[in-house]
Amino acid sequence: MTKFIHTTANVSSKNIGKGTYIWQYVVILEGAVIGKNCNINAHVFIENNVKIGDRVTVKSGVQLWNGITLEDDVFIGPNATFTNDHVPKSKQPPQEFEKTLIKKGASIGANATILCNLTIGKNAMIGAGSVVTKNVGDYELWYGNPAKHKGYITKNGKVLDLNMIDTISGEAYTWKKSQLVTNDSYSNSLMVKTTTGKKRTKTVHKLLPTEKYGCYFRLVELEDAAFILTLRNNEKLSENIHYTSSALSDQIGWMKDYKEREKLGQDFYLIALSPDQKERYGVSRIYNLTEDQFELGSWVFSPDAPKDKSVLTDVFIRTLAFEELGFKKCFMSVRKKNLPVQRYIKAFNPEPVGESEEDLYFLLDYPNFIKRRESLLKLFGQKV
C-alpha cells in the first residue's frame, strides 16, 4: 500500500514509509524520517532531525522537535509536549539540541510533558497530564507532576502495582530475560489462603518479637505508619526506593492491606528497634513469596540509627527467610545509581538476572548467603 498524504498537509520529506497516513494540516520538514504504517494525525509539526519508526501513532496537536526519536509501535497522545533545550532563548539556539528517545512500544498520554535529554523505556507508559523529568525504565508506569514511578505495565496493557501484582486480577508477575512474565507459582498458590502460607505466618509469629544483634525485632503495626512515612519521604532516602504518597492516611491504608497479606503468609514486614523499644531504627520486608523464593525490599533505615543496625537487620531477616521459612533463593533489586548498596549486594556473589532503565536484579542462593553472613557477623562482633 502506498502512503496517504492529505491535500492540506505540507510535507517536504521524501522519507515517508509505505502505508503511512498523514492527515490535515500536518507540517513535516525535509530531513524528517517516518517509517511504515504510521498514523500522523491532524495539526502535527515534525522538524528536520526527527526519526519515527514503524507503526507509530502521533495524535493531533503534537510537535516533534529536532533530536527526538520514536521507535517502532510508539503511541503519542493528543497535545503531548516535547522539548529539546533546557535553557531556551529566542534567537539563541544551542550548538546542539538535546535528544529524547522514546523506545519501542512506549505510550505517552494526552497532555503529558517530556523534558529533553531523557529516555522513555520499552513498553513504558506515561499517564495523561504528567510532567516527566527523569528517565523511565522498561515496562514502568509513571504519572503525576512531577511524574513518579507508580507501577508497571505489561506488553498487553495490564496494569501492575509496584510489587508487580495485577491490580484487577491479583495475578503476579516477575522479571525473566528483561521482560515481565507471569509468576505462576506465586499467582496460583499464595494469592489465596493456602496451608503453606498459614504455616509461614504461624512460624513468624512464634519467632517474633525477639531480641537479636542488639535490636528488638517485631512485625510492623499501624502505630509505625508515621515513622515509616518519615523514612520513605526523606529527601535522600527516597532517591533509591519506590514512590510513596506523603499522606499518612494513604500509608495507614496500605498497612491495613499489608496486615491482611501477613495473615495469609504472603508478606512479612519487620521493624528494628532499640532493645528498650524506645527508638525505631528502620524496616525491611520479605514478599512476592513462591514455593522456594522470596523478594527482599523496603530496606530503609533512619540516618540517626547506629550504623551497624541496617546490615544486622538484613542478616536477621534473610536468616529468618532461608532457615526458618525454608526458602532457597532471594530476589533483590537495587537502583543503578545506589552504588553503596550495589557493592553490598554483590559481595554476596548473587546471580545477575536482569535490569531495567533504573534497576539491577539479582538472585541469591542460601549457600552464598551463609558464606557472606559469617564475615559480616565477625565484622560486627556478632554470632549466629
C-alpha positions as CSV (number, residue, x, y, z in Angstrom):
1,M,0.0,0.0,0.0
2,T,1.3,3.5,-0.9
3,K,1.4,6.3,1.7
4,F,-1.5,8.7,2.0
5,I,-0.9,12.5,2.4
6,H,-3.9,14.8,2.8
7,T,-4.0,17.7,0.3
8,T,-3.8,20.3,3.1
9,A,-0.6,18.8,4.6
10,N,2.8,20.4,3.9
11,V,5.2,17.5,3.6
12,S,8.8,18.3,2.4
13,S,10.4,15.0,3.5
14,K,10.8,12.2,0.9
15,N,11.5,9.6,3.6
16,I,7.9,8.5,4.4
17,G,7.3,4.8,4.6
18,K,4.6,2.8,2.8
19,G,1.2,2.6,4.4
20,T,1.6,5.7,6.4
21,Y,-1.3,8.2,6.7
22,I,-0.6,11.9,7.1
23,W,-3.7,13.9,7.8
24,Q,-5.0,17.6,7.6
25,Y,-2.6,20.5,8.2
26,V,0.4,18.4,9.2
27,V,3.8,20.0,8.6
28,I,6.8,17.7,8.0
29,L,10.2,19.3,7.3
30,E,12.6,17.9,4.7
31,G,15.0,16.0,7.0
32,A,12.4,14.0,9.0
33,V,12.3,10.2,8.6
34,I,9.0,8.4,9.1
35,G,8.6,4.6,8.9
36,K,5.9,2.3,7.6
37,N,2.2,2.1,8.6
38,C,2.3,5.2,10.8
39,N,-0.7,7.4,11.5
40,I,0.2,11.1,11.8
41,N,-3.0,13.0,12.9
42,A,-4.1,16.5,12.0
43,H,-2.1,19.6,13.2
44,V,1.2,17.8,13.9
45,F,4.5,19.5,13.3
46,I,7.7,17.4,12.7
47,E,11.1,19.1,12.5
48,N,14.1,18.0,10.4
49,N,16.2,15.9,12.8
50,V,13.3,13.6,13.9
51,K,13.2,9.8,13.4
52,I,10.0,7.9,13.6
53,G,9.8,4.1,13.4
54,D,7.1,1.8,12.0
55,R,3.5,1.5,13.2
56,V,3.8,4.8,15.3
57,T,0.7,6.8,16.1
58,V,1.0,10.5,16.7
59,K,-2.3,12.2,17.8
60,S,-3.3,15.7,17.0
61,G,-1.6,18.8,18.4
62,V,1.9,17.3,18.9
63,Q,5.2,19.0,17.9
64,L,8.2,16.8,17.4
65,W,11.4,18.9,17.6
66,N,15.0,18.2,16.4
67,G,16.6,15.4,18.4
68,I,13.5,13.3,19.0
69,T,13.4,9.6,18.1
70,L,10.3,7.5,18.3
71,E,11.0,3.8,17.9
72,D,8.5,1.2,16.5
73,D,5.0,0.9,17.9
74,V,5.1,4.1,20.0
75,F,1.9,5.9,20.8
76,I,1.9,9.7,21.4
77,G,-1.3,11.1,22.8
78,P,-3.0,14.3,21.8
79,N,-1.2,17.6,22.8
80,A,1.7,15.7,24.3
81,T,4.6,18.2,24.6
82,F,8.3,17.6,23.9
83,T,11.3,19.9,24.5
84,N,14.9,19.9,23.1
85,D,16.6,22.8,25.0
86,H,16.9,23.0,28.8
87,V,17.6,26.8,28.6
88,P,15.7,28.1,25.6
89,K,16.4,31.7,24.4
90,S,14.8,33.5,21.5
91,K,17.2,33.8,18.5
92,Q,19.9,32.0,20.5
93,P,19.8,28.3,19.5
94,P,22.2,25.9,21.3
95,Q,25.2,24.4,19.4
96,E,23.4,21.1,19.5
97,F,19.8,20.3,20.6
98,E,19.2,17.8,23.4
99,K,18.0,14.4,22.4
100,T,15.0,12.4,23.6
101,L,14.4,8.7,22.9
102,I,11.0,7.0,23.2
103,K,11.7,3.3,23.0
104,K,9.7,0.6,21.2
105,G,6.1,0.1,22.3
106,A,6.0,3.0,24.8
107,S,2.9,5.2,25.2
108,I,2.7,8.9,26.2
109,G,-0.6,10.0,27.5
110,A,-2.5,13.1,26.4
111,N,-1.1,16.5,27.5
112,A,2.0,14.9,29.1
113,T,5.2,16.9,29.0
114,I,8.5,15.2,28.4
115,L,11.6,17.2,29.3
116,C,14.6,16.8,27.0
117,N,17.7,14.5,27.3
118,L,15.5,11.7,28.6
119,T,14.8,8.1,27.6
120,I,11.3,6.5,28.0
121,G,11.8,2.8,28.2
122,K,10.4,-0.1,26.1
123,N,6.7,-0.6,26.6
124,A,6.6,2.0,29.3
125,M,3.5,4.2,29.9
126,I,3.2,7.8,30.9
127,G,-0.1,9.0,32.3
128,A,-2.1,11.9,30.9
129,G,-1.0,15.3,32.1
130,S,2.2,14.1,33.6
131,V,5.5,16.1,33.7
132,V,8.4,13.7,33.1
133,T,11.8,14.9,34.5
134,K,13.6,11.6,34.8
135,N,14.4,8.6,32.7
136,V,11.7,5.9,32.7
137,G,12.6,2.2,32.7
138,D,11.2,-0.6,30.5
139,Y,7.6,-1.6,31.3
140,E,7.3,1.1,34.0
141,L,4.2,3.2,34.7
142,W,4.8,6.8,35.6
143,Y,2.3,9.6,36.2
144,G,1.9,12.9,38.2
145,N,3.6,16.3,38.3
146,P,6.4,15.7,38.6
147,A,5.9,12.1,37.3
148,K,6.8,9.3,39.7
149,H,7.2,5.6,39.3
150,K,3.8,4.1,40.3
151,G,3.8,0.6,38.9
152,Y,4.4,-1.5,35.8
153,I,2.6,-2.2,32.5
154,T,2.7,-5.5,30.7
155,K,3.1,-5.7,26.9
156,N,-0.6,-6.4,26.5
157,G,-1.6,-3.5,28.7
158,K,-2.2,-5.0,32.2
159,V,-1.5,-2.5,35.0
160,L,0.7,-3.9,37.8
161,D,1.4,-2.3,41.2
162,L,5.0,-1.7,42.4
163,N,5.1,-5.3,43.6
164,M,4.3,-6.4,40.1
165,I,0.8,-7.6,41.0
166,D,-2.1,-7.2,38.6
167,T,-4.4,-4.6,40.3
168,I,-7.5,-6.2,38.9
169,S,-6.9,-10.0,38.8
170,G,-4.3,-10.3,41.6
171,E,-2.1,-12.2,39.2
172,A,1.7,-11.9,40.0
173,Y,4.5,-11.1,37.5
174,T,8.3,-11.4,37.7
175,W,11.3,-10.5,35.5
176,K,12.6,-13.0,33.1
177,K,15.2,-12.1,30.4
178,S,14.4,-8.4,30.9
179,Q,10.7,-9.0,30.3
180,L,7.6,-9.1,32.6
181,V,6.2,-12.6,32.7
182,T,3.6,-14.3,34.8
183,N,4.8,-15.7,38.1
184,D,2.6,-18.8,38.0
185,S,3.7,-20.4,41.3
186,Y,3.0,-17.2,43.2
187,S,-0.3,-16.5,41.5
188,N,-1.6,-20.0,41.9
189,S,-0.6,-20.7,45.4
190,L,-0.1,-17.6,47.5
191,M,-2.7,-15.2,46.5
192,V,-5.2,-17.4,48.3
193,K,-5.3,-18.8,51.8
194,T,-3.0,-21.7,51.4
195,T,-1.8,-24.2,54.0
196,T,1.8,-23.2,53.3
197,G,1.0,-19.5,53.9
198,K,-0.7,-20.2,57.2
199,K,2.2,-22.3,58.4
200,R,4.6,-19.5,57.5
201,T,2.5,-17.0,59.4
202,K,2.5,-19.3,62.5
203,T,6.2,-19.7,62.3
204,V,6.9,-16.0,62.0
205,H,4.5,-15.2,64.9
206,K,6.4,-17.8,67.1
207,L,9.7,-16.2,66.3
208,L,8.7,-12.6,66.7
209,P,9.1,-10.4,68.6
210,T,12.6,-11.2,69.6
211,E,15.9,-9.5,70.5
212,K,19.0,-10.3,68.4
213,Y,22.2,-8.5,67.3
214,G,21.4,-5.6,69.7
215,C,18.0,-5.0,68.1
216,Y,14.4,-5.7,69.1
217,F,12.6,-7.2,66.0
218,R,8.8,-7.4,65.5
219,L,6.3,-7.1,62.7
220,V,5.2,-3.6,61.9
221,E,1.9,-2.3,63.3
222,L,-0.4,0.6,62.3
223,E,1.3,2.7,65.0
224,D,4.5,2.5,62.9
225,A,2.9,4.3,59.9
226,A,4.2,7.8,60.7
227,F,7.8,6.5,61.3
228,I,7.7,4.5,58.0
229,L,6.3,7.5,56.1
230,T,9.1,9.7,57.5
231,L,11.7,7.3,56.2
232,R,10.2,6.9,52.8
233,N,9.7,10.6,52.3
234,N,13.2,11.5,53.5
235,E,14.7,13.5,50.6
236,K,17.9,11.4,50.4
237,L,16.5,8.0,51.2
238,S,13.6,8.4,48.8
239,E,16.0,8.6,45.8
240,N,16.6,4.9,45.9
241,I,13.1,3.5,46.7
242,H,9.7,3.5,45.0
243,Y,7.4,6.5,45.3
244,T,5.3,6.8,48.5
245,S,2.4,9.1,49.0
246,S,3.1,11.8,51.6
247,A,-0.4,11.4,53.1
248,L,-0.4,9.5,56.4
249,S,-3.9,8.2,55.6
250,D,-2.5,6.5,52.5
251,Q,0.3,4.9,54.4
252,I,-2.2,3.6,57.1
253,G,-4.4,2.2,54.3
254,W,-1.5,0.4,52.7
255,M,-0.5,-1.1,56.0
256,K,-4.1,-2.3,56.7
257,D,-3.9,-4.2,53.4
258,Y,-0.5,-5.5,54.3
259,K,-1.7,-6.9,57.6
260,E,-4.2,-9.0,55.6
261,R,-1.4,-10.3,53.4
262,E,0.5,-11.1,56.6
263,K,-2.3,-13.2,57.9
264,L,-2.2,-15.3,54.7
265,G,1.6,-15.7,54.8
266,Q,2.2,-13.6,51.7
267,D,4.1,-10.7,53.1
268,F,6.2,-10.1,56.3
269,Y,7.3,-6.5,57.1
270,L,9.7,-6.2,60.0
271,I,10.8,-3.2,62.1
272,A,14.0,-3.0,64.1
273,L,14.1,-1.1,67.3
274,S,16.5,-0.4,70.2
275,P,16.5,-3.2,72.8
276,D,14.4,-0.9,75.2
277,Q,11.9,-0.3,72.3
278,K,12.2,3.4,72.7
279,E,13.9,4.1,69.4
280,R,12.9,2.9,65.9
281,Y,15.8,2.1,63.7
282,G,14.4,1.0,60.4
283,V,12.4,-1.6,58.4
284,S,12.8,-4.4,55.9
285,R,10.4,-6.7,54.2
286,I,10.0,-10.1,52.5
287,Y,7.3,-10.5,49.9
288,N,6.4,-11.9,46.5
289,L,6.7,-15.4,48.0
290,T,6.8,-18.5,45.9
291,E,7.4,-22.1,46.9
292,D,11.2,-21.6,47.1
293,Q,11.9,-17.9,46.6
294,F,11.3,-14.6,48.4
295,E,11.9,-11.0,47.4
296,L,13.7,-8.7,49.8
297,G,12.8,-5.0,49.8
298,S,11.7,-1.8,51.7
299,W,15.1,-1.9,53.4
300,V,15.2,1.6,54.8
301,F,16.9,2.9,58.0
302,S,16.9,6.2,59.8
303,P,20.1,8.3,59.3
304,D,20.2,8.5,63.1
305,A,20.2,4.7,63.7
306,P,23.5,3.1,64.7
307,K,25.5,2.3,61.5
308,D,25.6,-1.5,62.0
309,K,21.9,-2.0,62.6
310,S,20.8,-1.9,58.9
311,V,23.3,-4.6,58.0
312,L,22.5,-6.8,61.0
313,T,18.8,-6.4,60.3
314,D,19.4,-7.6,56.8
315,V,21.3,-10.6,58.1
316,F,18.5,-11.3,60.5
317,I,15.6,-11.2,58.0
318,R,17.5,-13.2,55.4
319,T,18.3,-15.8,58.0
320,L,14.7,-16.0,59.0
321,A,13.6,-16.4,55.4
322,F,16.2,-19.0,54.5
323,E,16.4,-21.1,57.7
324,E,13.1,-20.7,59.4
325,L,10.7,-20.3,56.4
326,G,12.6,-22.7,54.2
327,F,13.2,-20.5,51.1
328,K,16.1,-21.4,48.8
329,K,16.6,-18.2,46.9
330,C,16.3,-14.4,47.4
331,F,15.4,-12.0,44.7
332,M,16.8,-8.5,45.0
333,S,16.6,-5.2,43.1
334,V,18.8,-2.2,43.5
335,R,18.9,1.2,41.9
336,K,21.8,1.5,39.4
337,K,22.8,4.8,41.0
338,N,22.8,3.4,44.5
339,L,26.5,2.3,44.4
340,P,27.0,1.5,48.1
341,V,24.1,-0.9,48.2
342,Q,25.2,-2.4,44.9
343,R,28.6,-3.2,46.4
344,Y,27.0,-4.6,49.5
345,I,24.7,-6.9,47.4
346,K,27.4,-8.0,45.0
347,A,29.6,-9.1,48.0
348,F,27.1,-12.0,48.5
349,N,28.0,-13.2,44.9
350,P,24.4,-13.3,43.7
351,E,23.4,-14.2,40.1
352,P,22.6,-11.2,37.9
353,V,19.1,-11.9,36.4
354,G,18.2,-8.7,34.5
355,E,17.9,-5.0,34.6
356,S,15.6,-2.1,33.7
357,E,16.5,1.6,33.0
358,E,16.9,2.3,36.7
359,D,17.4,-1.0,38.5
360,L,19.6,-4.1,38.6
361,Y,18.1,-7.5,39.5
362,F,19.9,-10.3,41.4
363,L,19.1,-13.8,42.7
364,L,20.9,-15.0,45.8
365,D,21.0,-18.7,46.9
366,Y,21.3,-19.9,50.5
367,P,24.9,-21.2,50.3
368,N,26.3,-17.9,49.1
369,F,24.3,-16.1,51.8
370,I,25.9,-18.3,54.5
371,K,29.4,-17.6,53.3
372,R,28.9,-13.8,53.4
373,R,26.9,-13.9,56.7
374,E,29.9,-15.4,58.6
375,S,32.2,-12.5,57.6
376,L,29.5,-9.8,58.3
377,L,28.8,-11.1,61.8
378,K,32.5,-11.4,62.5
379,L,33.0,-7.8,61.3
380,F,30.4,-6.6,63.9
381,G,31.4,-8.9,66.7
382,Q,28.2,-11.0,66.5
383,K,27.4,-14.7,66.4
384,V,24.7,-16.6,64.5
